[in-house]
Amino acid sequence: MRVSHFGKDIVELLSFRLHELCLQKIDCIYVDLPLYHPMTQQICAPLEMKGFFFTGIIPEMFDGDVMRLQYLNNVDIDFEKVTVVSDFGKELFDYVVKAHERELSV
């Protein structure tokens, strides 16, 4: 899902679309949020509460840089098989693992 415009109901709309995609048994669902828009910061926490977690930054996608959040629909991940080569990458990886573990405990 790509967010290009924000309204008051953006989180509810994304939740509705997420539900639809989960019912279609889509394993991995992405939300791309424009980094230039101030609302991106405001909707990250509510989306994380829905089970999305940070996946990365994609430079110059569409009209600028985007932050990609990911939702895994009943997908098991073996984090032991992931190789991370930089200290910053390890920091991001730890953040993603913790976010994923939080989702599993809900």
Chimera marker file (.cmm) of the C-alpha trace (Angstrom):
<marker_set name="trace">
<marker id="1" x="0.000" y="0.000" z="0.000" r="1" g="1" b="0" radius="0.5"/>
<marker id="2" x="1.334" y="3.401" z="-0.885" r="1" g="1" b="0" radius="0.5"/>
<marker id="3" x="0.187" y="6.446" z="1.034" r="1" g="1" b="0" radius="0.5"/>
<marker id="4" x="0.278" y="9.606" z="-1.024" r="1" g="1" b="0" radius="0.5"/>
<marker id="5" x="-2.409" y="11.654" z="0.778" r="1" g="1" b="0" radius="0.5"/>
<marker id="6" x="-3.380" y="11.784" z="4.427" r="1" g="1" b="0" radius="0.5"/>
<marker id="7" x="-6.822" y="12.261" z="5.886" r="1" g="1" b="0" radius="0.5"/>
<marker id="8" x="-8.147" y="12.037" z="9.416" r="1" g="1" b="0" radius="0.5"/>
<marker id="9" x="-9.128" y="8.417" z="8.799" r="1" g="1" b="0" radius="0.5"/>
<marker id="10" x="-5.806" y="7.216" z="7.354" r="1" g="1" b="0" radius="0.5"/>
<marker id="11" x="-5.124" y="4.679" z="10.116" r="1" g="1" b="0" radius="0.5"/>
<marker id="12" x="-8.659" y="3.307" z="9.906" r="1" g="1" b="0" radius="0.5"/>
<marker id="13" x="-8.442" y="3.068" z="6.125" r="1" g="1" b="0" radius="0.5"/>
<marker id="14" x="-5.095" y="1.265" z="6.263" r="1" g="1" b="0" radius="0.5"/>
<marker id="15" x="-6.509" y="-1.072" z="8.939" r="1" g="1" b="0" radius="0.5"/>
<marker id="16" x="-9.469" y="-1.864" z="6.703" r="1" g="1" b="0" radius="0.5"/>
<marker id="17" x="-7.201" y="-2.597" z="3.723" r="1" g="1" b="0" radius="0.5"/>
<marker id="18" x="-4.924" y="-4.685" z="5.950" r="1" g="1" b="0" radius="0.5"/>
<marker id="19" x="-7.892" y="-6.781" z="7.039" r="1" g="1" b="0" radius="0.5"/>
<marker id="20" x="-8.917" y="-7.321" z="3.420" r="1" g="1" b="0" radius="0.5"/>
<marker id="21" x="-5.415" y="-8.419" z="2.431" r="1" g="1" b="0" radius="0.5"/>
<marker id="22" x="-5.125" y="-10.745" z="5.419" r="1" g="1" b="0" radius="0.5"/>
<marker id="23" x="-8.393" y="-12.427" z="4.442" r="1" g="1" b="0" radius="0.5"/>
<marker id="24" x="-6.925" y="-12.945" z="0.977" r="1" g="1" b="0" radius="0.5"/>
<marker id="25" x="-4.030" y="-14.743" z="2.713" r="1" g="1" b="0" radius="0.5"/>
<marker id="26" x="-1.402" y="-12.266" z="1.519" r="1" g="1" b="0" radius="0.5"/>
<marker id="27" x="1.716" y="-13.237" z="3.483" r="1" g="1" b="0" radius="0.5"/>
<marker id="28" x="3.625" y="-9.967" z="3.444" r="1" g="1" b="0" radius="0.5"/>
<marker id="29" x="1.998" y="-6.546" z="3.291" r="1" g="1" b="0" radius="0.5"/>
<marker id="30" x="3.918" y="-3.280" z="2.928" r="1" g="1" b="0" radius="0.5"/>
<marker id="31" x="2.945" y="0.306" z="3.626" r="1" g="1" b="0" radius="0.5"/>
<marker id="32" x="5.091" y="2.985" z="1.995" r="1" g="1" b="0" radius="0.5"/>
<marker id="33" x="4.928" y="6.370" z="3.731" r="1" g="1" b="0" radius="0.5"/>
<marker id="34" x="6.415" y="9.598" z="2.318" r="1" g="1" b="0" radius="0.5"/>
<marker id="35" x="9.147" y="10.902" z="4.579" r="1" g="1" b="0" radius="0.5"/>
<marker id="36" x="8.539" y="14.516" z="3.542" r="1" g="1" b="0" radius="0.5"/>
<marker id="37" x="5.027" y="14.495" z="5.012" r="1" g="1" b="0" radius="0.5"/>
<marker id="38" x="4.663" y="15.392" z="8.735" r="1" g="1" b="0" radius="0.5"/>
<marker id="39" x="1.764" y="12.927" z="9.195" r="1" g="1" b="0" radius="0.5"/>
<marker id="40" x="4.108" y="9.999" z="8.535" r="1" g="1" b="0" radius="0.5"/>
<marker id="41" x="5.608" y="10.445" z="11.984" r="1" g="1" b="0" radius="0.5"/>
<marker id="42" x="2.174" y="10.605" z="13.595" r="1" g="1" b="0" radius="0.5"/>
<marker id="43" x="0.783" y="7.399" z="12.095" r="1" g="1" b="0" radius="0.5"/>
<marker id="44" x="3.803" y="5.143" z="12.656" r="1" g="1" b="0" radius="0.5"/>
<marker id="45" x="2.934" y="4.290" z="16.269" r="1" g="1" b="0" radius="0.5"/>
<marker id="46" x="-0.721" y="3.435" z="15.508" r="1" g="1" b="0" radius="0.5"/>
<marker id="47" x="0.413" y="1.261" z="12.595" r="1" g="1" b="0" radius="0.5"/>
<marker id="48" x="2.940" y="-0.495" z="14.811" r="1" g="1" b="0" radius="0.5"/>
<marker id="49" x="0.096" y="-1.200" z="17.245" r="1" g="1" b="0" radius="0.5"/>
<marker id="50" x="-1.663" y="-2.919" z="14.323" r="1" g="1" b="0" radius="0.5"/>
<marker id="51" x="1.369" y="-5.159" z="13.781" r="1" g="1" b="0" radius="0.5"/>
<marker id="52" x="3.388" y="-3.245" z="11.199" r="1" g="1" b="0" radius="0.5"/>
<marker id="53" x="7.106" y="-2.807" z="11.808" r="1" g="1" b="0" radius="0.5"/>
<marker id="54" x="9.945" y="-0.836" z="10.249" r="1" g="1" b="0" radius="0.5"/>
<marker id="55" x="11.474" y="-2.487" z="7.186" r="1" g="1" b="0" radius="0.5"/>
<marker id="56" x="13.577" y="0.241" z="5.638" r="1" g="1" b="0" radius="0.5"/>
<marker id="57" x="13.962" y="3.478" z="3.751" r="1" g="1" b="0" radius="0.5"/>
<marker id="58" x="13.643" y="3.556" z="-0.023" r="1" g="1" b="0" radius="0.5"/>
<marker id="59" x="15.348" y="6.620" z="-1.496" r="1" g="1" b="0" radius="0.5"/>
<marker id="60" x="13.699" y="8.570" z="-4.299" r="1" g="1" b="0" radius="0.5"/>
<marker id="61" x="10.663" y="6.322" z="-4.688" r="1" g="1" b="0" radius="0.5"/>
<marker id="62" x="7.813" y="8.113" z="-6.459" r="1" g="1" b="0" radius="0.5"/>
<marker id="63" x="7.999" y="11.735" z="-5.224" r="1" g="1" b="0" radius="0.5"/>
<marker id="64" x="10.826" y="11.345" z="-2.701" r="1" g="1" b="0" radius="0.5"/>
<marker id="65" x="12.132" y="9.060" z="0.009" r="1" g="1" b="0" radius="0.5"/>
<marker id="66" x="9.684" y="6.659" z="1.649" r="1" g="1" b="0" radius="0.5"/>
<marker id="67" x="9.692" y="4.688" z="4.847" r="1" g="1" b="0" radius="0.5"/>
<marker id="68" x="8.478" y="1.149" z="4.377" r="1" g="1" b="0" radius="0.5"/>
<marker id="69" x="6.592" y="-0.673" z="7.108" r="1" g="1" b="0" radius="0.5"/>
<marker id="70" x="5.844" y="-4.376" z="6.841" r="1" g="1" b="0" radius="0.5"/>
<marker id="71" x="3.140" y="-6.662" z="8.205" r="1" g="1" b="0" radius="0.5"/>
<marker id="72" x="3.600" y="-10.424" z="8.247" r="1" g="1" b="0" radius="0.5"/>
<marker id="73" x="0.358" y="-12.369" z="8.040" r="1" g="1" b="0" radius="0.5"/>
<marker id="74" x="1.017" y="-15.567" z="10.034" r="1" g="1" b="0" radius="0.5"/>
<marker id="75" x="4.543" y="-15.952" z="8.630" r="1" g="1" b="0" radius="0.5"/>
<marker id="76" x="7.240" y="-17.554" z="10.759" r="1" g="1" b="0" radius="0.5"/>
<marker id="77" x="10.694" y="-15.994" z="10.542" r="1" g="1" b="0" radius="0.5"/>
<marker id="78" x="13.903" y="-17.712" z="11.592" r="1" g="1" b="0" radius="0.5"/>
<marker id="79" x="15.873" y="-14.689" z="12.769" r="1" g="1" b="0" radius="0.5"/>
<marker id="80" x="18.868" y="-16.926" z="13.456" r="1" g="1" b="0" radius="0.5"/>
<marker id="81" x="19.371" y="-17.303" z="9.702" r="1" g="1" b="0" radius="0.5"/>
<marker id="82" x="19.645" y="-13.557" z="9.085" r="1" g="1" b="0" radius="0.5"/>
<marker id="83" x="23.124" y="-12.148" z="8.557" r="1" g="1" b="0" radius="0.5"/>
<marker id="84" x="23.754" y="-8.507" z="9.423" r="1" g="1" b="0" radius="0.5"/>
<marker id="85" x="27.125" y="-6.982" z="8.579" r="1" g="1" b="0" radius="0.5"/>
<marker id="86" x="27.190" y="-3.475" z="10.068" r="1" g="1" b="0" radius="0.5"/>
<marker id="87" x="26.713" y="-2.084" z="13.556" r="1" g="1" b="0" radius="0.5"/>
<marker id="88" x="23.922" y="0.199" z="12.349" r="1" g="1" b="0" radius="0.5"/>
<marker id="89" x="22.312" y="-2.734" z="10.545" r="1" g="1" b="0" radius="0.5"/>
<marker id="90" x="22.440" y="-4.751" z="13.770" r="1" g="1" b="0" radius="0.5"/>
<marker id="91" x="20.771" y="-1.906" z="15.622" r="1" g="1" b="0" radius="0.5"/>
<marker id="92" x="17.972" y="-1.767" z="13.047" r="1" g="1" b="0" radius="0.5"/>
<marker id="93" x="17.681" y="-5.546" z="13.021" r="1" g="1" b="0" radius="0.5"/>
<marker id="94" x="17.320" y="-5.635" z="16.822" r="1" g="1" b="0" radius="0.5"/>
<marker id="95" x="14.586" y="-3.003" z="16.560" r="1" g="1" b="0" radius="0.5"/>
<marker id="96" x="12.715" y="-5.074" z="13.957" r="1" g="1" b="0" radius="0.5"/>
<marker id="97" x="13.057" y="-8.281" z="15.991" r="1" g="1" b="0" radius="0.5"/>
<marker id="98" x="11.725" y="-6.562" z="19.121" r="1" g="1" b="0" radius="0.5"/>
<marker id="99" x="8.801" y="-5.074" z="17.189" r="1" g="1" b="0" radius="0.5"/>
<marker id="100" x="8.002" y="-8.489" z="15.751" r="1" g="1" b="0" radius="0.5"/>
<marker id="101" x="8.182" y="-10.116" z="19.199" r="1" g="1" b="0" radius="0.5"/>
<marker id="102" x="5.828" y="-7.450" z="20.589" r="1" g="1" b="0" radius="0.5"/>
<marker id="103" x="3.349" y="-8.298" z="17.852" r="1" g="1" b="0" radius="0.5"/>
<marker id="104" x="3.534" y="-11.997" z="18.667" r="1" g="1" b="0" radius="0.5"/>
<marker id="105" x="2.813" y="-11.335" z="22.346" r="1" g="1" b="0" radius="0.5"/>
<marker id="106" x="-0.392" y="-9.369" z="21.606" r="1" g="1" b="0" radius="0.5"/>
<link id1="1" id2="2" r="1" g="1" b="0" radius="0.2"/>
<link id1="2" id2="3" r="1" g="1" b="0" radius="0.2"/>
<link id1="3" id2="4" r="1" g="1" b="0" radius="0.2"/>
<link id1="4" id2="5" r="1" g="1" b="0" radius="0.2"/>
<link id1="5" id2="6" r="1" g="1" b="0" radius="0.2"/>
<link id1="6" id2="7" r="1" g="1" b="0" radius="0.2"/>
<link id1="7" id2="8" r="1" g="1" b="0" radius="0.2"/>
<link id1="8" id2="9" r="1" g="1" b="0" radius="0.2"/>
<link id1="9" id2="10" r="1" g="1" b="0" radius="0.2"/>
<link id1="10" id2="11" r="1" g="1" b="0" radius="0.2"/>
<link id1="11" id2="12" r="1" g="1" b="0" radius="0.2"/>
<link id1="12" id2="13" r="1" g="1" b="0" radius="0.2"/>
<link id1="13" id2="14" r="1" g="1" b="0" radius="0.2"/>
<link id1="14" id2="15" r="1" g="1" b="0" radius="0.2"/>
<link id1="15" id2="16" r="1" g="1" b="0" radius="0.2"/>
<link id1="16" id2="17" r="1" g="1" b="0" radius="0.2"/>
<link id1="17" id2="18" r="1" g="1" b="0" radius="0.2"/>
<link id1="18" id2="19" r="1" g="1" b="0" radius="0.2"/>
<link id1="19" id2="20" r="1" g="1" b="0" radius="0.2"/>
<link id1="20" id2="21" r="1" g="1" b="0" radius="0.2"/>
<link id1="21" id2="22" r="1" g="1" b="0" radius="0.2"/>
<link id1="22" id2="23" r="1" g="1" b="0" radius="0.2"/>
<link id1="23" id2="24" r="1" g="1" b="0" radius="0.2"/>
<link id1="24" id2="25" r="1" g="1" b="0" radius="0.2"/>
<link id1="25" id2="26" r="1" g="1" b="0" radius="0.2"/>
<link id1="26" id2="27" r="1" g="1" b="0" radius="0.2"/>
<link id1="27" id2="28" r="1" g="1" b="0" radius="0.2"/>
<link id1="28" id2="29" r="1" g="1" b="0" radius="0.2"/>
<link id1="29" id2="30" r="1" g="1" b="0" radius="0.2"/>
<link id1="30" id2="31" r="1" g="1" b="0" radius="0.2"/>
<link id1="31" id2="32" r="1" g="1" b="0" radius="0.2"/>
<link id1="32" id2="33" r="1" g="1" b="0" radius="0.2"/>
<link id1="33" id2="34" r="1" g="1" b="0" radius="0.2"/>
<link id1="34" id2="35" r="1" g="1" b="0" radius="0.2"/>
<link id1="35" id2="36" r="1" g="1" b="0" radius="0.2"/>
<link id1="36" id2="37" r="1" g="1" b="0" radius="0.2"/>
<link id1="37" id2="38" r="1" g="1" b="0" radius="0.2"/>
<link id1="38" id2="39" r="1" g="1" b="0" radius="0.2"/>
<link id1="39" id2="40" r="1" g="1" b="0" radius="0.2"/>
<link id1="40" id2="41" r="1" g="1" b="0" radius="0.2"/>
<link id1="41" id2="42" r="1" g="1" b="0" radius="0.2"/>
<link id1="42" id2="43" r="1" g="1" b="0" radius="0.2"/>
<link id1="43" id2="44" r="1" g="1" b="0" radius="0.2"/>
<link id1="44" id2="45" r="1" g="1" b="0" radius="0.2"/>
<link id1="45" id2="46" r="1" g="1" b="0" radius="0.2"/>
<link id1="46" id2="47" r="1" g="1" b="0" radius="0.2"/>
<link id1="47" id2="48" r="1" g="1" b="0" radius="0.2"/>
<link id1="48" id2="49" r="1" g="1" b="0" radius="0.2"/>
<link id1="49" id2="50" r="1" g="1" b="0" radius="0.2"/>
<link id1="50" id2="51" r="1" g="1" b="0" radius="0.2"/>
<link id1="51" id2="52" r="1" g="1" b="0" radius="0.2"/>
<link id1="52" id2="53" r="1" g="1" b="0" radius="0.2"/>
<link id1="53" id2="54" r="1" g="1" b="0" radius="0.2"/>
<link id1="54" id2="55" r="1" g="1" b="0" radius="0.2"/>
<link id1="55" id2="56" r="1" g="1" b="0" radius="0.2"/>
<link id1="56" id2="57" r="1" g="1" b="0" radius="0.2"/>
<link id1="57" id2="58" r="1" g="1" b="0" radius="0.2"/>
<link id1="58" id2="59" r="1" g="1" b="0" radius="0.2"/>
<link id1="59" id2="60" r="1" g="1" b="0" radius="0.2"/>
<link id1="60" id2="61" r="1" g="1" b="0" radius="0.2"/>
<link id1="61" id2="62" r="1" g="1" b="0" radius="0.2"/>
<link id1="62" id2="63" r="1" g="1" b="0" radius="0.2"/>
<link id1="63" id2="64" r="1" g="1" b="0" radius="0.2"/>
<link id1="64" id2="65" r="1" g="1" b="0" radius="0.2"/>
<link id1="65" id2="66" r="1" g="1" b="0" radius="0.2"/>
<link id1="66" id2="67" r="1" g="1" b="0" radius="0.2"/>
<link id1="67" id2="68" r="1" g="1" b="0" radius="0.2"/>
<link id1="68" id2="69" r="1" g="1" b="0" radius="0.2"/>
<link id1="69" id2="70" r="1" g="1" b="0" radius="0.2"/>
<link id1="70" id2="71" r="1" g="1" b="0" radius="0.2"/>
<link id1="71" id2="72" r="1" g="1" b="0" radius="0.2"/>
<link id1="72" id2="73" r="1" g="1" b="0" radius="0.2"/>
<link id1="73" id2="74" r="1" g="1" b="0" radius="0.2"/>
<link id1="74" id2="75" r="1" g="1" b="0" radius="0.2"/>
<link id1="75" id2="76" r="1" g="1" b="0" radius="0.2"/>
<link id1="76" id2="77" r="1" g="1" b="0" radius="0.2"/>
<link id1="77" id2="78" r="1" g="1" b="0" radius="0.2"/>
<link id1="78" id2="79" r="1" g="1" b="0" radius="0.2"/>
<link id1="79" id2="80" r="1" g="1" b="0" radius="0.2"/>
<link id1="80" id2="81" r="1" g="1" b="0" radius="0.2"/>
<link id1="81" id2="82" r="1" g="1" b="0" radius="0.2"/>
<link id1="82" id2="83" r="1" g="1" b="0" radius="0.2"/>
<link id1="83" id2="84" r="1" g="1" b="0" radius="0.2"/>
<link id1="84" id2="85" r="1" g="1" b="0" radius="0.2"/>
<link id1="85" id2="86" r="1" g="1" b="0" radius="0.2"/>
<link id1="86" id2="87" r="1" g="1" b="0" radius="0.2"/>
<link id1="87" id2="88" r="1" g="1" b="0" radius="0.2"/>
<link id1="88" id2="89" r="1" g="1" b="0" radius="0.2"/>
<link id1="89" id2="90" r="1" g="1" b="0" radius="0.2"/>
<link id1="90" id2="91" r="1" g="1" b="0" radius="0.2"/>
<link id1="91" id2="92" r="1" g="1" b="0" radius="0.2"/>
<link id1="92" id2="93" r="1" g="1" b="0" radius="0.2"/>
<link id1="93" id2="94" r="1" g="1" b="0" radius="0.2"/>
<link id1="94" id2="95" r="1" g="1" b="0" radius="0.2"/>
<link id1="95" id2="96" r="1" g="1" b="0" radius="0.2"/>
<link id1="96" id2="97" r="1" g="1" b="0" radius="0.2"/>
<link id1="97" id2="98" r="1" g="1" b="0" radius="0.2"/>
<link id1="98" id2="99" r="1" g="1" b="0" radius="0.2"/>
<link id1="99" id2="100" r="1" g="1" b="0" radius="0.2"/>
<link id1="100" id2="101" r="1" g="1" b="0" radius="0.2"/>
<link id1="101" id2="102" r="1" g="1" b="0" radius="0.2"/>
<link id1="102" id2="103" r="1" g="1" b="0" radius="0.2"/>
<link id1="103" id2="104" r="1" g="1" b="0" radius="0.2"/>
<link id1="104" id2="105" r="1" g="1" b="0" radius="0.2"/>
<link id1="105" id2="106" r="1" g="1" b="0" radius="0.2"/>
</marker_set>
